[in-house]
């Protein structure tokens, strides 16, 4: 019996040691507000990004899904595409001269010209659409699981990674942003952003965003943190949430 339990115990100890080592390597940060901006409280934010110094946002909801060119200082939509009652819009990003927009359960994705925002094509999309970003070569998408998918510009999957935190799969990956060679991801229903190494899916750092939106600005319609945008021209990072009245420029500092 002792020998039997020894064989059971050794793998368990190895797993615990591996988790402990992974935890030690995972850096812990907190988000600190640098500046705040107005955000349209009707925006159920699904995708958020900058391109050529301009902020864009895709918003979800049956009958209220949009893609918007947004003025940062006011939160006002300078231009808006509406998707009617049929489509529930999710993540969005520009790659090359094309804008890509995912839908949640409609199983289609859209391509528009950039910066004209003229309709170009509809693609069949074989999984749920959640977040979308790019490394400059591939489109990178989430589907609410622990996986991220790397796709060609015609939305063909060429590879995938499983994201792991402390050695375990991390589910509910949502909105994505590619920053300095790493993938940042919202974890749906949480106040956590994770920083992922794209070569192996390991979470290198966790950012605690709790408390960004004060209680006095919350209403029954206020939903979860979602939306990460990086302005490569200035190096500034912005976050917001679904139906939040504020968008925040943040910096991160170690806890």
VENWO-V858488 format. One record per run of one state. SS is the DSSP state (~ for helix, > for strand, _ for the rest). FROM is the first residue (numbers start at 1). TO is the last residue. Records with the same first field share a line. If there is no record, write none. Layout:
SS: FROM-TO  FROM-TO
//
This chain:
_: 1-1  26-26  39-44  52-53  60-65  71-76  83-88  96-97  104-107  114-118  125-131  135-138  143-146  152-156  163-163  166-167  170-172  180-181  188-191  198-201  209-214  218-224  232-235  242-245  255-255
~: 2-25  215-217
>: 27-38  45-51  54-59  66-70  77-82  89-95  98-103  108-113  119-124  132-134  139-142  147-151  157-162  164-165  168-169  173-179  182-187  192-197  202-208  225-231  236-241  246-254
//
